[in-house]
Amino acid sequence: MPVTEILQWVDQLVFKQTGNHLNNLQKNVVQGIWEGKTYAEIAKEFGYHSENHIGNVSRELYKILSNQLGEDINKSNFCSTIERLKNSFNWPNSSQVICIGNNSSFNVCPLNQKNNSNSNKDNQINLTEKSYHDLTLAPKITHFYDRTLELQTLSRWLTTQNPRLISVLGLSGIGKTTLVKQFVDLNLSQFDVIIWKSIKLSPFLDTIITDIFTLINSELIQTDNKLTQLFNLLRQQKCLIVLDDVQDLFTSGQLAGNYKTEYKDYKTFFTMMTEIEHQSSLILIGQEQCQEMLCLDEQLYPVKCLDLKGLDNTDILKNWGLKDEQSWLALLNLYEGNPVYLKDIVSTIKSIFGGKVSDFLREDTLLLTEEMKFRLGELFDRLSPIEQQIVLELSKSNQPVSREDLRDALALSSTDFINGLQSLQKRYLVKSIEGEKVLFDLSPVFREYVRIYCQK
């Protein structure tokens, strides 16, 4: 049995008992024990100084696993007991799916096979070889600039590695939706079913699932087991589901990634996507990463995250009627390579400066258009009060600020300060710079907005 499979199962058991996933030390200990190594050998192989410390960590794991599995587990019986119990506990495999009960608990239920009796046929999904594509809510891509590496990465993941959950993340306007749509346009034949939905337009999971089956076969829709039917589909057909604007699932005024009450069923759905065996993928496009992915190790779980940065090539400016090509890179850097910012500011340069980029740059100002102010205002309004305090303080300086200086300037507890900084990083508004001291810096365009429009 592969060690990665054992690591994933042990990780789930530990998480159920403690609320925490395995850390690196615990993963190394489990791997070493599974491979029959002594505590001394584990310590030596993974660079730990104390054999006793390895033993202490192991005994704590044995205790957790014993409580979860109802048997006394120790080093001598770890491998045999774990392998035996893993099979007997019916861990989800190719013939099972996890169903959600009314209390959102997970229960393992067998999937119906093709030769099931008529009494069970209402859970079956019998599809022909026909492809089903619903891209009515996806944008039409007319130009695609400078995302070759990111497109190759996305293509490699989805065509060879079969991750079940992918996040494509970055600031508003950075090109997330365009990138994913370009991939879809180039790979339509790779999937039996492709569904594109926007949370802004279709926010409820139940509605999305109903729409999927309406597209394929309305006779399959049942009110009491829609999610079970969906995972039947994801196993039997190679599906790609794209959910855009995922940040709209989360509550404004709180730290990043906190679900609105009415959308908490997505939390369960995203978790199930990573834990159930199937051949399909779900892409989440948004400005905030869901918590279900943050705590999962990509080495153990079928998840991937693609962070999108600004463009670093001026090709995007070539067909926009600008002059002074030697100044284009400075303009690109000023607006952080954000395609939406650039498109907006180009309109101003053409109408006010006759398309002369050098004349605009001589103004020596980071001009914010009305469209930019609207987008940046939405970002600021989503922040929690703690995050707003932090960005207001950071906006006072044009240089990165050390963690110590920032903390001293704010009347925040250590917990609020650390959580606030981490949340701002999840939103791609603050970046950390490692050196002799860890420094933090705001996105320059966002800093200008906060400095001008948010200072009291």
C-alpha positions as a printed Julia matrix, in Angstrom:
456×3 Matrix{Float64}:
   0.0    0.0     0.0
   1.55   3.4    -1.0
   2.85   5.51    1.88
   1.0    8.56    0.49
  -2.29   6.7     0.91
  -1.41   5.84    4.52
  -0.34   9.42    5.21
  -3.63  10.76    3.9
  -5.68   8.37    6.03
  -3.68   9.02    9.19
  -3.93  12.75    8.49
  -7.73  12.49    8.36
  -7.85  10.53   11.62
  -5.58  13.01   13.4
  -7.59  15.94   12.07
 -10.83  14.4    13.34
  -9.33  14.0    16.84
  -7.32  17.23   17.15
  -8.62  19.63   14.53
  -5.11  19.88   13.07
  -3.53  18.18   10.07
  -0.19  16.36   10.31
   2.81  18.67   10.51
   6.07  17.88    8.69
   7.6   16.1    11.67
   4.54  13.89   12.15
   4.45  13.04    8.43
   8.13  12.06    8.53
   7.51   9.9    11.6
   4.55   8.1     9.98
   6.55   7.52    6.81
   9.53   6.2     8.74
   7.46   3.82   10.87
   5.59   2.57    7.8
   8.95   1.83    6.14
  10.09  -0.15    9.2
  12.73   2.28   10.42
  13.83   2.69   14.05
  13.38   6.0    15.84
  17.13   6.58   15.52
  17.01   5.95   11.77
  14.05   8.31   11.37
  15.87  11.02   13.29
  19.01  10.6    11.17
  17.22  10.44    7.81
  15.11  13.54    8.33
  17.72  15.58   10.17
  16.32  15.57   13.7
  18.78  15.6    16.6
  16.83  13.71   19.23
  15.78  10.07   18.93
  13.75  10.57   22.12
  11.8   13.39   20.51
  10.86  11.1    17.61
   9.69   8.52   20.14
   7.56  11.08   21.98
   5.91  12.26   18.75
   5.27   8.63   17.74
   3.64   7.74   21.06
   1.36  10.77   20.83
   0.3    9.62   17.35
  -0.3    6.06   18.6
  -2.55   7.47   21.32
  -4.59   9.55   18.85
  -4.96   6.66   16.42
  -5.9    4.24   19.2
  -8.7    6.57   20.31
  -9.97   6.99   16.76
  -9.77   3.36   15.7
 -10.7    1.63   18.95
  -7.61  -0.56   19.12
  -4.32  -0.34   20.97
  -1.73   0.81   18.41
   2.02   0.84   19.03
   5.2    0.72   16.99
   5.3   -3.05   16.68
   1.77  -3.41   15.3
   1.4   -0.03   13.57
   1.77  -1.24    9.97
  -0.36  -4.37   10.21
  -3.1   -2.71   12.26
  -3.34   0.41   10.11
  -3.5   -1.61    6.89
  -6.11  -4.0     8.29
  -8.31  -1.27    9.77
  -8.02   0.99    6.75
  -9.58  -1.74    4.62
 -12.19  -2.76    7.18
 -13.32   0.84    7.74
 -14.39   1.05    4.08
 -12.27   4.07    3.23
 -13.76   5.51    0.02
 -12.6    3.72   -3.11
 -13.67   3.36   -6.69
 -17.07   1.85   -5.79
 -18.08   4.24   -3.03
 -19.15   7.8    -2.5
 -19.54   9.87    0.65
 -23.05  11.13    1.29
 -23.99  14.07    3.48
 -26.54  13.58    6.19
 -28.68  16.28    7.72
 -25.99  16.96   10.31
 -23.34  17.37    7.55
 -21.52  14.26    8.74
 -19.85  11.99    6.19
 -21.23   8.49    5.61
 -19.81   5.96    3.19
 -22.45   4.67    0.77
 -21.94   2.22   -2.11
 -22.42   3.56   -5.6
 -24.87   1.69   -7.78
 -23.35  -0.43  -10.5
 -24.78  -0.67  -14.03
 -26.4   -4.03  -13.3
 -28.24  -2.86  -10.18
 -31.87  -3.8    -9.73
 -34.63  -1.46  -10.83
 -35.35  -0.55   -7.21
 -31.97   1.2    -7.05
 -31.81   2.62  -10.57
 -32.83   6.14   -9.52
 -29.25   6.82   -8.39
 -27.72   5.68  -11.67
 -26.45   8.05  -14.32
 -26.5    6.49  -17.76
 -24.94   8.88  -20.25
 -24.12   8.43  -23.9
 -20.8    9.41  -25.43
 -22.15  12.88  -26.13
 -20.25  15.84  -24.62
 -22.11  18.43  -22.58
 -20.61  21.93  -22.49
 -22.29  24.91  -20.81
 -20.1   28.0   -21.3
 -22.89  30.57  -21.6
 -21.56  32.47  -18.55
 -17.89  32.26  -19.58
 -16.26  35.3   -21.24
 -15.23  35.32  -24.89
 -11.45  35.65  -25.23
 -10.33  37.84  -28.14
  -6.72  38.48  -27.03
  -4.53  36.42  -24.74
  -1.26  37.95  -23.52
   1.86  36.69  -21.83
   0.44  33.84  -19.73
   2.25  31.02  -21.53
   3.9   29.62  -18.39
   0.71  29.77  -16.31
  -1.29  28.17  -19.13
   1.27  25.38  -19.43
   1.1   24.82  -15.68
  -2.68  24.63  -15.68
  -2.64  22.31  -18.7
  -0.06  20.0   -17.13
  -2.08  19.72  -13.94
  -5.4   19.03  -15.6
  -4.26  16.74  -18.42
  -1.66  14.62  -16.6
  -2.05  14.94  -12.81
  -5.84  14.99  -12.39
  -6.12  17.31   -9.37
  -9.67  17.42   -8.08
  -9.6   20.95   -6.7
  -7.67  23.9    -8.18
  -7.68  27.52   -7.04
  -6.68  30.27   -9.47
  -6.13  33.34   -7.32
  -5.06  36.97   -7.55
  -6.17  40.58   -7.42
  -9.25  41.8    -9.22
  -8.52  42.32  -12.92
  -5.25  40.39  -12.93
  -6.47  37.91  -15.58
  -7.66  34.84  -13.65
 -10.88  34.31  -15.58
  -9.16  34.94  -18.94
  -6.49  32.34  -18.17
  -8.98  29.63  -17.21
 -11.22  30.36  -20.2
  -8.22  30.14  -22.53
  -7.42  26.72  -21.09
 -11.02  25.59  -21.53
 -11.14  26.81  -25.14
  -8.0   24.84  -25.96
  -9.06  21.66  -24.17
 -12.77  21.2   -24.85
 -12.22  17.68  -26.16
 -10.49  16.59  -22.95
 -13.72  16.6   -20.91
 -17.1   14.92  -21.27
 -18.85  17.65  -19.3
 -17.77  21.3   -18.86
 -19.81  23.66  -16.69
 -18.96  27.33  -16.07
 -20.8   29.17  -13.3
 -20.38  32.57  -11.63
 -21.14  32.83   -7.92
 -22.28  36.41   -8.52
 -25.04  35.2   -10.83
 -25.79  31.75   -9.41
 -24.73  31.7    -5.77
 -26.49  28.62   -4.39
 -24.9   25.18   -4.7
 -28.27  23.45   -4.99
 -29.15  25.61   -7.99
 -25.82  24.89   -9.68
 -26.26  21.13   -9.26
 -29.81  21.34  -10.62
 -28.55  23.31  -13.63
 -25.91  20.66  -14.32
 -28.43  17.86  -14.43
 -30.93  19.95  -16.36
 -28.27  20.29  -19.05
 -27.55  16.56  -19.11
 -30.83  14.85  -18.25
 -33.6   16.47  -16.23
 -34.98  13.03  -15.3
 -31.94  12.49  -13.07
 -32.79  15.35  -10.71
 -33.99  14.21   -7.29
 -34.56  16.46   -4.34
 -33.15  14.15   -1.69
 -29.78  13.09   -3.09
 -28.54  15.73   -5.52
 -25.0   15.76   -4.13
 -24.76  11.97   -4.31
 -25.9   12.12   -7.93
 -23.32  14.8    -8.67
 -20.46  12.65   -7.36
 -21.8    9.7    -9.35
 -21.48  11.92  -12.41
 -17.98  13.1   -11.45
 -16.87   9.48  -11.21
 -18.53   8.14  -14.34
 -17.7   11.08  -16.62
 -14.62  13.29  -16.85
 -16.07  16.64  -15.83
 -14.63  20.12  -15.43
 -16.62  22.54  -13.29
 -15.48  26.16  -13.1
 -16.79  28.45  -10.35
 -15.88  32.12  -10.87
 -16.07  34.95   -8.27
 -15.67  32.52   -5.37
 -14.84  35.41   -3.02
 -18.57  36.2    -3.04
 -19.12  33.11   -0.87
 -17.24  34.82    1.95
 -18.42  37.45    4.41
 -17.34  41.08    4.03
 -16.01  42.74    7.16
 -14.38  39.54    8.44
 -11.01  37.91    7.91
 -10.56  36.24    4.53
 -12.26  32.94    3.81
 -15.16  33.03    6.29
 -18.26  31.64    4.61
 -21.58  33.41    4.66
 -24.1   31.33    6.6
 -26.2   30.59    3.53
 -23.19  29.23    1.61
 -21.65  26.88    4.15
 -22.67  23.86    2.08
 -19.84  24.85   -0.29
 -17.35  24.17    2.52
 -18.55  20.57    2.69
 -18.62  20.26   -1.1
 -15.05  21.51   -1.54
 -13.82  19.12    1.16
 -15.6   16.19   -0.47
 -14.02  17.04   -3.83
 -10.59  16.28   -2.33
 -11.57  13.16   -0.38
 -13.74  11.16   -2.78
 -12.27   9.16   -5.65
 -13.42  10.46   -9.04
 -11.97  11.55  -12.37
 -13.17  15.16  -12.49
 -11.86  18.59  -11.51
 -13.26  21.74   -9.94
 -11.57  25.09  -10.61
 -12.22  27.94   -8.19
 -11.48  31.46   -9.47
 -11.35  34.19   -6.85
  -9.57  36.81   -4.8
  -9.53  34.74   -1.6
  -8.48  31.14   -1.08
 -10.96  28.83    0.62
  -9.85  27.46    3.97
 -10.28  23.86    2.8
  -7.23  24.24    0.55
  -5.03  26.22    2.91
  -4.73  23.35    5.37
  -4.11  20.6     2.81
  -0.67  19.41    1.73
  -0.41  19.19   -2.07
   1.83  16.14   -1.64
  -0.95  14.24    0.11
  -4.12  15.64   -1.45
  -5.21  16.2    -5.08
  -5.22  20.0    -4.81
  -3.32  22.74   -6.64
  -3.11  26.52   -6.26
  -2.06  28.95   -8.98
  -1.27  32.49   -7.81
  -1.49  35.0   -10.64
   0.88  37.97  -10.62
   0.86  41.0   -12.91
   2.08  40.86  -16.51
   5.78  41.56  -17.06
   5.65  41.88  -20.85
   4.46  44.95  -22.75
   2.81  42.94  -25.54
  -0.58  43.82  -24.07
   0.03  47.48  -24.98
   0.96  46.92  -28.64
  -2.51  47.18  -30.19
  -3.84  50.0   -28.04
  -2.58  52.97  -30.07
   0.06  54.2   -27.64
   3.24  56.1   -28.52
   6.71  56.17  -26.92
   7.26  52.42  -26.77
  10.42  52.95  -24.73
   8.17  54.17  -21.87
   5.74  51.28  -21.93
   7.58  49.13  -19.4
   7.53  51.99  -16.87
   3.77  52.29  -17.36
   3.36  48.52  -16.98
   5.3   48.54  -13.7
   3.46  51.59  -12.37
   0.16  49.75  -12.62
   1.58  46.39  -11.47
   0.97  44.67  -14.81
  -2.76  44.51  -14.05
  -4.57  44.23  -17.42
  -7.73  45.98  -16.21
  -5.8   48.89  -14.68
  -3.71  49.22  -17.85
  -6.7   49.16  -20.18
  -8.38  51.83  -18.08
  -5.38  54.16  -17.88
  -4.61  53.78  -21.6
  -7.97  55.35  -22.38
  -6.97  58.38  -20.3
  -3.52  58.6   -21.91
  -5.03  58.55  -25.4
  -7.73  61.14  -24.68
  -5.69  63.58  -22.55
  -2.07  63.03  -23.63
  -2.55  62.1   -27.29
  -1.32  58.59  -26.59
   2.13  59.83  -25.46
   3.08  57.62  -22.52
   6.17  59.7   -21.72
   4.03  62.82  -21.28
   1.75  60.98  -18.88
   4.7   59.64  -16.86
   6.12  63.16  -16.52
   3.08  64.0   -14.4
   4.8   61.81  -11.77
   1.56  60.61  -10.26
  -0.23  57.3    -9.92
  -3.56  58.36  -11.36
  -6.6   56.41  -10.19
  -9.5   56.44  -12.63
 -13.09  56.22  -11.5
 -13.23  52.54  -12.47
 -10.09  51.82  -10.44
 -11.5   53.66   -7.44
 -14.68  51.6    -7.63
 -12.76  48.29   -7.71
 -10.36  49.34   -4.95
 -13.24  50.6    -2.84
 -14.88  47.19   -3.07
 -11.63  45.59   -1.88
 -11.31  47.96    1.09
 -14.93  47.47    2.1
 -14.44  43.69    2.23
 -11.71  44.03    4.86
 -12.26  43.36    8.54
 -11.7   46.29   10.95
  -8.37  44.71   11.96
  -7.2   44.53    8.34
  -8.29  48.11    7.73
  -6.17  49.3    10.65
  -3.15  47.49    9.25
  -3.48  48.82    5.7
  -4.09  52.35    6.94
  -0.82  52.17    8.85
   1.08  50.59    5.96
  -0.21  53.26    3.57
   1.65  55.96    5.5
   4.98  54.71    4.18
   6.25  54.35    0.61
   8.71  51.72    1.81
   8.14  48.24    3.2
   7.62  48.22    6.98
   9.1   45.69    9.4
   6.79  43.48   11.4
   8.13  44.97   14.64
   7.58  48.6    13.59
   4.13  47.82   12.26
   3.11  46.0    15.43
   4.4   48.84   17.65
   2.34  51.39   15.69
  -0.93  49.48   16.14
  -3.05  48.93   19.22
  -3.75  45.29   18.36
  -3.25  42.08   20.28
  -0.61  39.73   18.92
  -3.32  37.32   17.74
  -5.31  40.0    15.9
  -2.15  41.46   14.36
  -0.88  38.12   13.03
  -4.29  36.97   11.79
  -4.89  40.33   10.12
  -1.58  40.26    8.28
  -2.13  36.69    7.16
  -5.63  37.52    5.92
  -4.33  40.48    3.88
  -1.79  38.18    2.27
  -4.58  35.75    1.37
  -6.29  38.66   -0.39
  -3.08  39.55   -2.31
  -3.1   43.09   -0.89
   0.02  42.72    1.26
   3.23  40.89    0.39
   6.04  39.87    2.73
   9.69  40.45    1.9
  12.16  38.18    3.67
  15.57  39.46    4.71
  17.38  40.27    7.9
  13.94  41.37    9.06
  10.61  40.35    7.56
   9.07  43.38    5.86
   5.52  43.97    4.7
   4.36  46.13    1.81
   1.03  47.12    0.29
   0.16  46.77   -3.35
   1.21  50.23   -4.7
  -2.11  50.96   -6.44
  -4.07  49.93   -3.38
  -1.77  52.01   -1.15
  -2.51  55.1    -3.23
  -6.25  54.5    -2.93
  -6.08  53.99    0.85
  -3.88  57.04    1.31
  -6.17  59.35   -0.65
  -9.66  58.04    0.09
  -9.57  56.09    3.35
  -7.56  58.21    5.79
  -9.72  59.77    8.47
